[in-house]
Amino acid sequence: MPQDDSAERLVIDDLTSEAFWERRPTDDEQRWLAEIAELSAEPFVLNMQLRGDHEPTIEPILTRDVDGWRANRYVGEIRHRGRVLEIRPRLGTDVITGWIGTILNVQVLPNAAAHSTETGTVVTQLLAALWRASVLTAGQHALPRTPTKVSTTGLAVRGRLDVAAAARRRAGGHRDVVSTRVVRSYDNAPARAVLLADRYFGQRLAGDRWRGTRLDEQMTVLRNAAGARPAMPTLHQIRTARYSPITLKWRRAAELSWRILNDDPLRVNAADDSTHGVLIDVAELWEMFVLHCVGLATERPVRHGTTEHVSGHLARSAVDPQRTIGNLYPDVLVGETPIDAVLDAKYKQLGGRRGVDREDLYQLHAYATTFQAPIAALAYPEVAGDGVFGDGVSMQERNSPWQTDHSGLWFQTLPTERTACVDNLRAWLDQR
């Protein structure tokens, strides 16, 4: 994607205080950042519906504390009043795309393009990775072929005879008959949305290698059926298309494609007073990455409490035992009866002056107590230099576990690469 030369661009990293930005914002930019902080992140977040129908957590794009402005859980671009705020992942693009690949069990970047310099901006790469992973996941078993009714006029019946139409033909002096049959076609609303999104990214990423062989083959099949420039489908057409259990994932891929095309988050012209952009919820990706790594690290049942609504309660009424207060939905539960371990993923820094947030500490203690789990942990991504000791290990992690009356509480950083993360979690779970 070409850089936007018509707008000023402020580039920052997520979860990084203003004091550590490449440059300090001017007074005018300070006022502009305050306006962005007032915006709701919800219209800009593309979560790819990794959690199914669960509503994502929405937090402010920016917050301000004693260290100045700080981006929160999102990476992406917000274009507001002629300026661009670009929030890059402090862990790097390759780490985030690796999480996406682990979550959806697909290779997000093709081998040929893994180290290619022919790429667009960081935001373009991440958005393309989300879209590519969604399409590859949908196409693991079948392409989005849907049934279409086709009428044929001729001397032979193909399918079922259309008596009414044939009678009208005969009344008009024709000797042929009309028949109908149902054929499966790749020319449908979800396929057209995906094809248009592929064209959208093709215009912004140099070369064809970003697709990879598998995606390129799928797009060729769909393009041969729907044409190189298909008509833009409506969201209603995408949602009401007929899907089989095998092709149901194409609905999510098509809805994501439609959202990208409709919002056009990567448009070049930002030199106006409009506000638009795209944000990727990295905290949610980290949570799902940890969940999948736990599943690979143990043969015990692993549940995602947030989406499966596996909840506990802080308190129950002594008068009416059916009434409870304080529902708790931990990110990861290991085991069923009894619960062996509870984990909560935190896309934050562990160590330094901030340490463990008080509300996170209380939350972990409540999880351990409510679910009677012998071990419970807050899991943070491992980042070099986050700790206060020379080896990068924070005081909270170095002294884990922290013993309560019934549980051991752990504060630990996990590797951001899948194999190392699985090994780390397997060793931790073996302490049960």
Secondary structure, 3 states (H helix, E strand, C coil): CCCCCCCEEEEEECCCEHHHCCCCCCHHHHHHHHHHHCCCCHHHECCCCCCCCCCCCCCCCEEEECCEEEECCEEEEEEECCEEEEEECCCCHHHHHHHHHHHHCCCCCCHHHCCCCCCCCHHHHHHHHHHHHHHHHHCCCCCCCEEEEEEEEECCCCCEECHHHHHHHHHCCCCCEEEEEEEEECCCHHHHHHHHHHHHHHCCCCCCCCCCHHHHHHHHHHHHHHCCCCCCCCHHHHHHCCCCCCCCHHHHHHHHHHHHHHHCCCCCCCCCCCEEEEEEEHHHHHHHHHHHHHHHHCCCCEECHHHHCCCEEEEECCCCCCCEEEEECCCEEECCCCCCEEEEECCCCCCCCCCCCHHHHHHHHHHHHHHCCCEEEEEEECCCCCCCCCCCCCHHHHCCCEECCCCEEEEEEECCCHHHHHHHHHHHHCCC
